Amino acid sequence: MRKILLLVLLFALGSCDKDPVLIQSGIETKVHGKVTDDHGVPISNLIVKVGEYKVTGTGSYIMSYNDYEFVKWADSTHTDTNGDYNFTFKTSGKGNFYDLVIGEEVKLHESPVIFSELNVRITESANDMTFIGKQFEFNTNDLIRLYPCQITFKLNNIETFPVQIRHDFTNASNLTDLTANGTFEKTIYIQRYNKEKITLSRMKNGIRQIALYEFPASNVEGITYQTITVLETDFKNIK
């Protein structure tokens, strides 16, 4: 019992809310780099911005954690025709942590779009001055440029509905289920270099079934079109 009470007392004495130490205002930091796709082609007109945060922490002898409070976007720019970016931001005096963000989340019905966004820490921890007041370089080929592909689905004599559509780079909310025989148009977002796969899935008599369709790389910067004829025999049971 004494050991338990002693442990609780140490925890109480050791726990503390750490008042954040903020980095002084007016410190200039240069950020620069190059953004290309996975084939080395520059991605132009892509937003690059720096987020400023105030990190507060609670610590104890047992555990600690940090809370990141967004202060503001410190500054931003766009990549040029060569995929290069270069700008300088200033600290506001209200933060102690900085994050470089390249790109934005996919926005449906826009052409072309960038797949996801990339977050890179300029400061590894609160008040880290490794790069603040100096310069930070970051180059990447991790972002994927996507282009719209309009698919015409032709369904005839399909016995069981609904049929769900799945594609790796397309938000599922943009692909409503197929619920009847007929012709339907759906838009997916594809890479230009690689072949694409579309998966249709359904439940039939309590068994999950899928139908797989594949088409070659488009190698086109812009919208493309495909037609998929869906047959009842295309669906196969999966375990």
Accessible surface in RSA format (square Angstrom, percent):
REM  Atomic radii and reference values for relative SASA: ProtOr
REM  Chains: A
REM  Algorithm: Lee & Richards
REM  Probe-radius: 1.40
REM  Slices: 20
REM RES _ NUM      All-atoms   Total-Side   Main-Chain    Non-polar    All polar
REM                ABS   REL    ABS   REL    ABS   REL    ABS   REL    ABS   REL
RES MET A   1   163.97  84.9 124.74  82.6  39.23  93.4 112.27  95.5  51.69  68.5
RES ARG A   2   213.26  89.5 206.50 105.3   6.76  16.1  77.56 106.0 135.70  82.2
RES LYS A   3   176.91  86.3 170.66 104.7   6.25  14.9 115.50 104.0  61.41  65.4
RES ILE A   4   107.98  61.4 106.79  79.6   1.19   2.9 107.98  77.8   0.00   0.0
RES LEU A   5   109.06  60.7 104.62  74.8   4.44  11.2 104.89  73.7   4.17  11.2
RES LEU A   6   102.55  57.1  98.53  70.5   4.01  10.1 101.74  71.5   0.81   2.2
RES LEU A   7   101.41  56.5 100.01  71.5   1.40   3.5 101.26  71.1   0.16   0.4
RES VAL A   8    88.28  58.1  87.03  78.8   1.26   3.0  88.16  76.6   0.12   0.3
RES LEU A   9    96.73  53.9  94.09  67.3   2.64   6.6  96.59  67.8   0.14   0.4
RES LEU A  10    80.97  45.1  80.97  57.9   0.00   0.0  80.97  56.9   0.00   0.0
RES PHE A  11    86.97  43.5  86.33  53.5   0.64   1.7  86.47  52.4   0.50   1.4
RES ALA A  12    65.28  60.0  42.83  66.1  22.45  51.1  48.77  68.7  16.51  43.7
RES LEU A  13   129.95  72.4 101.62  72.7  28.33  71.2 104.38  73.3  25.57  68.8
RES GLY A  14    16.58  20.4   0.00   N/A  16.58  20.4   6.70  18.4   9.88  22.1
RES SER A  15    39.83  33.7  25.69  34.3  14.14  32.6  24.53  52.2  15.30  21.4
RES CYS A  16    67.49  51.0  57.47  64.1  10.02  23.5  38.86  98.5  28.63  30.9
RES ASP A  17   116.10  81.3  93.85  93.4  22.26  52.6  33.54  78.9  82.56  82.3
RES LYS A  18   114.42  55.8 104.01  63.8  10.41  24.8  62.94  56.7  51.48  54.8
RES ASP A  19   126.86  88.9 110.21 109.7  16.65  39.4  32.20  75.8  94.66  94.4
RES PRO A  20    47.17  34.4  26.09  23.8  21.08  76.6  32.02  26.4  15.16  94.2
RES VAL A  21   103.85  68.3  98.08  88.8   5.77  13.9 101.86  88.5   1.99   5.4
RES LEU A  22    72.42  40.3  50.16  35.9  22.26  56.0  50.16  35.2  22.26  59.9
RES ILE A  23    11.10   6.3   6.08   4.5   5.02  12.1  10.97   7.9   0.13   0.4
RES GLN A  24   130.82  73.2 117.91  86.2  12.91  30.7  39.16  83.3  91.66  69.5
RES SER A  25    67.23  56.8  52.66  70.3  14.57  33.6  15.87  33.8  51.36  71.9
RES GLY A  26    46.17  56.9   0.00   N/A  46.17  56.9  26.04  71.5  20.13  45.1
RES ILE A  27    33.97  19.3  29.14  21.7   4.82  11.6  33.97  24.5   0.00   0.0
RES GLU A  28    92.42  53.1  81.19  61.4  11.22  26.7  21.03  40.7  71.38  58.3
RES THR A  29     0.25   0.2   0.00   0.0   0.25   0.6   0.25   0.3   0.00   0.0
RES LYS A  30    78.02  38.1  76.86  47.2   1.16   2.8  31.88  28.7  46.14  49.1
RES VAL A  31     0.10   0.1   0.10   0.1   0.00   0.0   0.10   0.1   0.00   0.0
RES HIS A  32    39.36  21.5  39.22  27.3   0.15   0.4  22.99  23.7  16.37  19.0
RES GLY A  33     8.46  10.4   0.00   N/A   8.46  10.4   5.18  14.2   3.28   7.3
RES LYS A  34    74.20  36.2  72.95  44.8   1.25   3.0  60.27  54.2  13.93  14.8
RES VAL A  35     0.00   0.0   0.00   0.0   0.00   0.0   0.00   0.0   0.00   0.0
RES THR A  36    19.24  13.7  19.24  19.5   0.00   0.0  10.31  13.9   8.92  13.5
RES ASP A  37    10.57   7.4  10.57  10.5   0.00   0.0   2.84   6.7   7.73   7.7
RES ASP A  38    71.38  50.0  46.39  46.2  24.99  59.1  24.98  58.8  46.40  46.3
RES HIS A  39   103.02  56.3  70.14  48.8  32.88  84.1  57.21  59.0  45.80  53.3
RES GLY A  40    50.14  61.8   0.00   N/A  50.14  61.8  27.41  75.2  22.74  50.9
RES VAL A  41    59.79  39.3  58.21  52.7   1.57   3.8  59.65  51.8   0.14   0.4
RES PRO A  42    51.91  37.8  38.98  35.5  12.92  47.0  38.98  32.2  12.92  80.3
RES ILE A  43     1.94   1.1   1.94   1.4   0.00   0.0   1.94   1.4   0.00   0.0
RES SER A  44    44.35  37.5  38.30  51.1   6.05  13.9   7.05  15.0  37.30  52.3
RES ASN A  45   117.35  80.9 100.15  96.8  17.21  41.4  24.95  60.0  92.41  89.3
RES LEU A  46    11.24   6.3  10.33   7.4   0.91   2.3  11.24   7.9   0.00   0.0
RES ILE A  47    34.93  19.9  32.92  24.5   2.01   4.8  32.92  23.7   2.01   5.4
RES VAL A  48     0.00   0.0   0.00   0.0   0.00   0.0   0.00   0.0   0.00   0.0
RES LYS A  49    30.63  14.9  30.63  18.8   0.00   0.0   5.72   5.1  24.91  26.5
RES VAL A  50     0.00   0.0   0.00   0.0   0.00   0.0   0.00   0.0   0.00   0.0
RES GLY A  51     0.01   0.0   0.00   N/A   0.01   0.0   0.01   0.0   0.00   0.0
RES GLU A  52     0.06   0.0   0.06   0.0   0.00   0.0   0.02   0.0   0.05   0.0
RES TYR A  53    41.71  19.5  41.71  23.7   0.00   0.0  20.25  15.2  21.47  26.5
RES LYS A  54    56.17  27.4  56.17  34.5   0.00   0.0   6.77   6.1  49.41  52.6
RES VAL A  55     9.89   6.5   5.72   5.2   4.18  10.1   5.72   5.0   4.18  11.3
RES THR A  56    39.36  28.0  37.59  38.1   1.77   4.2  27.22  36.6  12.15  18.4
RES GLY A  57    12.02  14.8   0.00   N/A  12.02  14.8   5.70  15.6   6.32  14.2
RES THR A  58    38.47  27.4  37.23  37.7   1.25   3.0  25.83  34.7  12.64  19.1
RES GLY A  59     4.83   6.0   0.00   N/A   4.83   6.0   4.83  13.3   0.00   0.0
RES SER A  60    29.45  24.9   3.78   5.0  25.67  59.1   7.81  16.6  21.64  30.3
RES TYR A  61   165.51  77.3 130.52  74.3  34.99  91.0  88.18  66.3  77.32  95.3
RES ILE A  62    95.55  54.4  65.23  48.6  30.32  73.1  68.27  49.2  27.29  74.0
RES MET A  63   126.37  65.4 114.11  75.5  12.26  29.2  87.84  74.7  38.53  51.0
RES SER A  64    78.90  66.7  51.54  68.8  27.36  63.0  15.36  32.7  63.53  89.0
RES TYR A  65   135.28  63.2 125.55  71.4   9.73  25.3  98.55  74.1  36.73  45.3
RES ASN A  66    89.95  62.0  65.90  63.7  24.05  57.9   3.45   8.3  86.50  83.6
RES ASP A  67    79.71  55.8  77.39  77.0   2.32   5.5  18.04  42.5  61.66  61.5
RES TYR A  68    88.70  41.4  63.84  36.3  24.85  64.7  52.49  39.4  36.20  44.6
RES GLU A  69    88.23  50.7  83.05  62.8   5.18  12.3  31.33  60.6  56.90  46.5
RES PHE A  70    92.54  46.3  71.47  44.3  21.07  54.8  71.47  43.3  21.07  60.3
RES VAL A  71    42.67  28.1  16.03  14.5  26.65  64.2  19.99  17.4  22.68  61.5
RES LYS A  72    92.36  45.1  89.75  55.1   2.61   6.2  46.70  42.0  45.66  48.6
RES TRP A  73   108.52  43.5  90.52  43.8  18.00  42.3  71.23  38.0  37.29  60.5
RES ALA A  74    19.63  18.0   0.13   0.2  19.49  44.3   0.23   0.3  19.40  51.4
RES ASP A  75    59.69  41.8  51.62  51.4   8.07  19.1  10.27  24.2  49.41  49.3
RES SER A  76    53.38  45.1  36.72  49.0  16.66  38.4   4.55   9.7  48.82  68.4
RES THR A  77    36.39  25.9  28.38  28.8   8.00  19.1  11.28  15.1  25.11  38.0
RES HIS A  78    94.81  51.8  80.62  56.0  14.20  36.3  47.48  48.9  47.33  55.1
RES THR A  79     5.61   4.0   0.00   0.0   5.61  13.4   0.00   0.0   5.61   8.5
RES ASP A  80    68.82  48.2  59.27  59.0   9.55  22.6  41.75  98.3  27.07  27.0
RES THR A  81   116.99  83.2 100.61 102.0  16.37  39.0  79.09 106.2  37.90  57.3
RES ASN A  82    82.78  57.1  82.78  80.0   0.00   0.0   6.38  15.4  76.40  73.8
RES GLY A  83     0.00   0.0   0.00   N/A   0.00   0.0   0.00   0.0   0.00   0.0
RES ASP A  84    52.66  36.9  50.38  50.1   2.29   5.4  19.40  45.7  33.26  33.2
RES TYR A  85     6.50   3.0   0.21   0.1   6.29  16.4   4.13   3.1   2.38   2.9
RES ASN A  86    92.06  63.5  68.71  66.4  23.35  56.2  23.50  56.6  68.56  66.3
RES PHE A  87    21.85  10.9  14.08   8.7   7.76  20.2  21.85  13.2   0.00   0.0
RES THR A  88    61.35  43.6  44.49  45.1  16.86  40.2  25.90  34.8  35.45  53.6
RES PHE A  89     1.03   0.5   0.00   0.0   1.03   2.7   1.03   0.6   0.00   0.0
RES LYS A  90   117.41  57.3 108.83  66.8   8.58  20.4  52.23  47.0  65.19  69.4
RES THR A  91     4.37   3.1   0.00   0.0   4.37  10.4   0.00   0.0   4.37   6.6
RES SER A  92    32.11  27.1   9.06  12.1  23.05  53.1  17.36  37.0  14.74  20.7
RES GLY A  93    21.28  26.2   0.00   N/A  21.28  26.2   8.05  22.1  13.23  29.6
RES LYS A  94   135.59  66.1 133.52  81.9   2.07   4.9  76.76  69.1  58.83  62.7
RES GLY A  95     0.00   0.0   0.00   N/A   0.00   0.0   0.00   0.0   0.00   0.0
RES ASN A  96     1.09   0.8   1.09   1.1   0.00   0.0   0.00   0.0   1.09   1.1
RES PHE A  97     7.91   4.0   7.91   4.9   0.00   0.0   7.91   4.8   0.00   0.0
RES TYR A  98     0.00   0.0   0.00   0.0   0.00   0.0   0.00   0.0   0.00   0.0
RES ASP A  99    14.87  10.4  14.87  14.8   0.00   0.0   3.10   7.3  11.76  11.7
RES LEU A 100     0.10   0.1   0.10   0.1   0.00   0.0   0.10   0.1   0.00   0.0
RES VAL A 101     4.84   3.2   4.79   4.3   0.05   0.1   4.79   4.2   0.05   0.1
RES ILE A 102     0.00   0.0   0.00   0.0   0.00   0.0   0.00   0.0   0.00   0.0
RES GLY A 103     0.03   0.0   0.00   N/A   0.03   0.0   0.00   0.0   0.03   0.1
RES GLU A 104    68.08  39.1  64.43  48.7   3.65   8.7  15.27  29.5  52.81  43.1
RES GLU A 105   124.39  71.4 117.88  89.2   6.50  15.5  37.78  73.1  86.61  70.7
RES VAL A 106    45.93  30.2  22.43  20.3  23.49  56.6  23.14  20.1  22.79  61.8
RES LYS A 107   107.20  52.3 101.73  62.4   5.47  13.0  62.66  56.4  44.54  47.4
RES LEU A 108    51.91  28.9  36.18  25.9  15.73  39.5  36.18  25.4  15.73  42.3
RES HIS A 109   144.95  79.2 109.33  76.0  35.62  91.1  84.44  87.0  60.51  70.4
RES GLU A 110    87.51  50.2  82.19  62.2   5.33  12.7  31.70  61.3  55.82  45.6
RES SER A 111    70.51  59.6  34.82  46.5  35.70  82.2  24.72  52.6  45.79  64.2
RES PRO A 112    60.01  43.7  43.55  39.7  16.46  59.8  43.58  36.0  16.43 102.1
RES VAL A 113     8.16   5.4   3.37   3.1   4.78  11.5   8.16   7.1   0.00   0.0
RES ILE A 114    21.02  12.0  16.41  12.2   4.61  11.1  16.41  11.8   4.61  12.5
RES PHE A 115    71.25  35.6  69.78  43.2   1.48   3.8  69.78  42.3   1.48   4.2
RES SER A 116    52.76  44.6  45.95  61.3   6.81  15.7  25.02  53.3  27.74  38.9
RES GLU A 117    60.06  34.5  45.64  34.5  14.42  34.3   7.64  14.8  52.43  42.8
RES LEU A 118    38.86  21.6  38.40  27.5   0.45   1.1  38.86  27.3   0.00   0.0
RES ASN A 119    82.99  57.2  57.09  55.2  25.90  62.4  23.73  57.1  59.26  57.3
RES VAL A 120    23.49  15.5  19.93  18.0   3.55   8.6  23.49  20.4   0.00   0.0
RES ARG A 121   109.83  46.1 100.13  51.0   9.70  23.1  27.45  37.5  82.38  49.9
RES ILE A 122     1.50   0.9   0.00   0.0   1.50   3.6   0.00   0.0   1.50   4.1
RES THR A 123     0.35   0.2   0.28   0.3   0.06   0.1   0.35   0.5   0.00   0.0
RES GLU A 124   116.25  66.7 106.13  80.3  10.12  24.1  54.34 105.1  61.91  50.5
RES SER A 125    63.37  53.5  59.88  79.9   3.49   8.0  41.11  87.5  22.26  31.2
RES ALA A 126    33.00  30.3  16.21  25.0  16.79  38.2  16.21  22.8  16.79  44.5
RES ASN A 127    58.12  40.1  45.68  44.1  12.44  30.0  23.42  56.4  34.71  33.5
RES ASP A 128    29.57  20.7  21.35  21.2   8.22  19.4  12.92  30.4  16.64  16.6
RES MET A 129    80.57  41.7  72.36  47.9   8.21  19.5  70.83  60.2   9.74  12.9
RES THR A 130    78.96  56.2  63.13  64.0  15.83  37.7  50.19  67.4  28.77  43.5
RES PHE A 131    70.86  35.5  70.60  43.7   0.26   0.7  70.60  42.8   0.26   0.7
RES ILE A 132     1.76   1.0   0.00   0.0   1.76   4.2   0.00   0.0   1.76   4.8
RES GLY A 133    40.75  50.3   0.00   N/A  40.75  50.3  10.93  30.0  29.82  66.8
RES LYS A 134   123.72  60.4 105.90  65.0  17.82  42.4  94.80  85.3  28.93  30.8
RES GLN A 135    97.18  54.3  90.97  66.5   6.21  14.8  25.38  54.0  71.80  54.5
RES PHE A 136    16.22   8.1  15.83   9.8   0.40   1.0  16.04   9.7   0.19   0.5
RES GLU A 137   101.91  58.5  78.18  59.1  23.73  56.5  18.05  34.9  83.86  68.5
RES PHE A 138    47.74  23.9  45.36  28.1   2.37   6.2  47.69  28.9   0.05   0.1
RES ASN A 139    82.87  57.1  62.56  60.5  20.31  48.9  26.57  64.0  56.30  54.4
RES THR A 140    12.80   9.1   0.79   0.8  12.01  28.6  10.35  13.9   2.45   3.7
RES ASN A 141    79.87  55.1  74.34  71.8   5.54  13.3   6.79  16.3  73.08  70.6
RES ASP A 142   100.24  70.2  74.52  74.2  25.72  60.8  18.97  44.6  81.27  81.1
RES LEU A 143     4.76   2.7   4.42   3.2   0.34   0.9   4.66   3.3   0.11   0.3
RES ILE A 144    35.90  20.4  35.18  26.2   0.72   1.7  35.69  25.7   0.21   0.6
RES ARG A 145    50.37  21.1  45.42  23.2   4.94  11.8  12.09  16.5  38.27  23.2
RES LEU A 146     0.00   0.0   0.00   0.0   0.00   0.0   0.00   0.0   0.00   0.0
RES TYR A 147    12.41   5.8  12.41   7.1   0.00   0.0   7.68   5.8   4.72   5.8
RES PRO A 148    11.04   8.0  11.02  10.0   0.02   0.1  11.02   9.1   0.02   0.1
RES CYS A 149     0.09   0.1   0.09   0.1   0.00   0.0   0.00   0.0   0.09   0.1
RES GLN A 150    46.77  26.2  46.02  33.6   0.75   1.8   1.67   3.6  45.10  34.2
RES ILE A 151     0.00   0.0   0.00   0.0   0.00   0.0   0.00   0.0   0.00   0.0
RES THR A 152    24.57  17.5  24.57  24.9   0.00   0.0  10.39  14.0  14.18  21.4
RES PHE A 153     0.04   0.0   0.04   0.0   0.00   0.0   0.04   0.0   0.00   0.0
RES LYS A 154    98.11  47.9  97.74  60.0   0.37   0.9  43.76  39.4  54.35  57.9
RES LEU A 155     6.44   3.6   0.00   0.0   6.44  16.2   0.00   0.0   6.44  17.3
RES ASN A 156    97.48  67.2  93.31  90.2   4.16  10.0  23.28  56.0  74.19  71.7
RES ASN A 157   110.38  76.1  97.88  94.6  12.50  30.1  32.07  77.2  78.31  75.7
RES ILE A 158     7.28   4.1   0.00   0.0   7.28  17.6   0.00   0.0   7.28  19.8
RES GLU A 159   121.70  69.9  85.02  64.3  36.68  87.3  37.17  71.9  84.52  69.0
RES THR A 160    32.60  23.2  29.97  30.4   2.62   6.2  22.81  30.6   9.79  14.8
RES PHE A 161    55.30  27.7  28.51  17.7  26.79  69.7  29.08  17.6  26.22  75.1
RES PRO A 162    75.05  54.7  71.68  65.3   3.38  12.3  71.68  59.2   3.38  21.0
RES VAL A 163     0.00   0.0   0.00   0.0   0.00   0.0   0.00   0.0   0.00   0.0
RES GLN A 164    59.01  33.0  59.01  43.1   0.00   0.0   5.01  10.7  54.00  41.0
RES ILE A 165     0.00   0.0   0.00   0.0   0.00   0.0   0.00   0.0   0.00   0.0
RES ARG A 166    99.40  41.7  97.50  49.7   1.90   4.5  47.68  65.2  51.73  31.3
RES HIS A 167    14.82   8.1   1.65   1.1  13.18  33.7   5.27   5.4   9.55  11.1
RES ASP A 168   132.81  93.0 101.86 101.4  30.95  73.2  24.52  57.7 108.30 108.0
RES PHE A 169    38.36  19.2  33.05  20.5   5.31  13.8  34.57  21.0   3.79  10.8
RES THR A 170    10.63   7.6   0.00   0.0  10.63  25.3   1.50   2.0   9.13  13.8
RES ASN A 171    83.52  57.6  68.33  66.0  15.19  36.6  17.43  42.0  66.08  63.9
RES ALA A 172    53.20  48.9  40.87  63.1  12.33  28.0  42.34  59.6  10.87  28.8
RES SER A 173    89.39  75.5  53.74  71.7  35.65  82.1  56.33 120.0  33.06  46.3
RES ASN A 174    27.07  18.7  10.78  10.4  16.29  39.2   4.03   9.7  23.05  22.3
RES LEU A 175     4.62   2.6   0.42   0.3   4.19  10.5   0.49   0.3   4.13  11.1
RES THR A 176    86.75  61.7  79.99  81.1   6.76  16.1  75.42 101.3  11.33  17.1
RES ASP A 177    56.91  39.9  41.05  40.9  15.85  37.5   8.43  19.8  48.47  48.3
RES LEU A 178     1.81   1.0   0.67   0.5   1.14   2.9   1.81   1.3   0.00   0.0
RES THR A 179    91.13  64.8  73.69  74.7  17.44  41.6  44.80  60.2  46.32  70.0
RES ALA A 180    46.64  42.9  44.22  68.2   2.42   5.5  46.64  65.7   0.00   0.0
RES ASN A 181    68.15  47.0  45.99  44.4  22.16  53.4  20.74  49.9  47.41  45.8
RES GLY A 182    30.00  37.0   0.00   N/A  30.00  37.0  29.19  80.1   0.81   1.8
RES THR A 183    86.02  61.2  58.47  59.3  27.55  65.7  36.18  48.6  49.84  75.3
RES PHE A 184    63.67  31.9  58.88  36.5   4.79  12.5  63.67  38.6   0.00   0.0
RES GLU A 185   112.29  64.5  85.57  64.7  26.72  63.6  24.09  46.6  88.20  72.0
RES LYS A 186    32.22  15.7  27.31  16.8   4.91  11.7  12.02  10.8  20.20  21.5
RES THR A 187    40.02  28.5  35.66  36.2   4.35  10.4  12.72  17.1  27.30  41.3
RES ILE A 188     0.06   0.0   0.06   0.0   0.00   0.0   0.06   0.0   0.00   0.0
RES TYR A 189     2.52   1.2   2.52   1.4   0.00   0.0   1.07   0.8   1.44   1.8
RES ILE A 190     2.56   1.5   2.56   1.9   0.00   0.0   2.56   1.8   0.00   0.0
RES GLN A 191    18.57  10.4  18.37  13.4   0.20   0.5   2.04   4.3  16.53  12.5
RES ARG A 192    50.16  21.1  49.52  25.2   0.64   1.5   5.21   7.1  44.94  27.2
RES TYR A 193    48.67  22.7  29.17  16.6  19.50  50.7  29.42  22.1  19.25  23.7
RES ASN A 194    58.90  40.6  55.26  53.4   3.65   8.8  19.56  47.1  39.35  38.0
RES LYS A 195   126.06  61.5 108.86  66.8  17.20  41.0  62.26  56.0  63.80  68.0
RES GLU A 196     7.77   4.5   6.71   5.1   1.06   2.5   1.97   3.8   5.80   4.7
RES LYS A 197   121.97  59.5 111.79  68.6  10.18  24.2  56.13  50.5  65.84  70.1
RES ILE A 198     0.00   0.0   0.00   0.0   0.00   0.0   0.00   0.0   0.00   0.0
RES THR A 199    35.59  25.3  35.58  36.1   0.02   0.0  17.01  22.8  18.58  28.1
RES LEU A 200     0.00   0.0   0.00   0.0   0.00   0.0   0.00   0.0   0.00   0.0
RES SER A 201    12.30  10.4  12.30  16.4   0.00   0.0   7.66  16.3   4.64   6.5
RES ARG A 202     3.82   1.6   1.10   0.6   2.72   6.5   2.85   3.9   0.97   0.6
RES MET A 203    92.32  47.8  78.00  51.6  14.32  34.1  74.50  63.3  17.83  23.6
RES LYS A 204    44.33  21.6  41.97  25.8   2.36   5.6  22.57  20.3  21.76  23.2
RES ASN A 205   138.39  95.4  95.29  92.1  43.10 103.8  37.41  90.0 100.98  97.6
RES GLY A 206    65.05  80.2   0.00   N/A  65.05  80.2  32.09  88.1  32.96  73.8
RES ILE A 207    79.31  45.1  76.87  57.3   2.44   5.9  79.31  57.1   0.00   0.0
RES ARG A 208    90.82  38.1  87.12  44.4   3.70   8.8  26.97  36.9  63.85  38.7
RES GLN A 209    21.00  11.7  21.00  15.3   0.00   0.0   0.00   0.0  21.00  15.9
RES ILE A 210    42.68  24.3  41.54  30.9   1.14   2.8  41.54  29.9   1.14   3.1
RES ALA A 211     0.91   0.8   0.00   0.0   0.91   2.1   0.91   1.3   0.00   0.0
RES LEU A 212   110.62  61.6  82.87  59.3  27.75  69.7  83.00  58.3  27.62  74.3
RES TYR A 213    32.63  15.2  27.01  15.4   5.62  14.6  32.41  24.4   0.22   0.3
RES GLU A 214    95.78  55.0  62.11  47.0  33.67  80.2  24.07  46.6  71.71  58.5
RES PHE A 215    15.29   7.7  12.55   7.8   2.74   7.1  15.29   9.3   0.00   0.0
RES PRO A 216   102.14  74.4  94.98  86.6   7.16  26.0  99.03  81.8   3.11  19.3
RES ALA A 217    28.66  26.3  12.10  18.7  16.56  37.7  12.43  17.5  16.23  43.0
RES SER A 218    29.73  25.1   7.56  10.1  22.16  51.1  15.40  32.8  14.32  20.1
RES ASN A 219    96.82  66.8  79.17  76.5  17.65  42.5  23.55  56.7  73.27  70.8
RES VAL A 220    66.16  43.5  62.72  56.8   3.44   8.3  65.81  57.2   0.34   0.9
RES GLU A 221   112.44  64.6  80.14  60.6  32.31  76.9  21.45  41.5  90.99  74.3
RES GLY A 222    20.87  25.7   0.00   N/A  20.87  25.7  20.29  55.7   0.57   1.3
RES ILE A 223    84.16  47.9  67.15  50.0  17.01  41.0  67.15  48.4  17.01  46.2
RES THR A 224    20.39  14.5  16.98  17.2   3.41   8.1  19.62  26.3   0.78   1.2
RES TYR A 225   138.58  64.7 116.64  66.4  21.94  57.1  86.57  65.1  52.01  64.1
RES GLN A 226    55.46  31.0  49.30  36.0   6.17  14.7   4.96  10.6  50.50  38.3
RES THR A 227    81.49  58.0  52.57  53.3  28.92  68.9  25.64  34.4  55.86  84.4
RES ILE A 228    13.57   7.7  10.74   8.0   2.83   6.8  13.57   9.8   0.00   0.0
RES THR A 229    75.68  53.8  61.67  62.5  14.01  33.4  42.04  56.5  33.64  50.8
RES VAL A 230     0.00   0.0   0.00   0.0   0.00   0.0   0.00   0.0   0.00   0.0
RES LEU A 231    87.47  48.7  87.40  62.5   0.07   0.2  87.47  61.4   0.00   0.0
RES GLU A 232    36.45  20.9  29.44  22.3   7.01  16.7  27.75  53.7   8.70   7.1
RES THR A 233    99.87  71.0  89.46  90.7  10.41  24.8  83.49 112.1  16.38  24.8
RES ASP A 234    40.24  28.2  30.19  30.0  10.05  23.8   9.56  22.5  30.68  30.6
RES PHE A 235    12.10   6.1   0.30   0.2  11.81  30.7   0.30   0.2  11.81  33.8
RES LYS A 236   129.30  63.1 126.71  77.7   2.58   6.2  88.08  79.3  41.22  43.9
RES ASN A 237    93.54  64.5  67.60  65.3  25.94  62.5  21.66  52.1  71.88  69.5
RES ILE A 238    70.75  40.3  56.07  41.8  14.68  35.4  60.77  43.8   9.98  27.1
RES LYS A 239   253.74 123.8 180.11 110.5  73.63 175.3 157.43 141.7  96.31 102.6
END  Absolute sums over single chains surface
CHAIN  1 A    13699.0      11183.9       2515.0       7331.9       6367.1
END  Absolute sums over all chains
TOTAL         13699.0      11183.9       2515.0       7331.9       6367.1
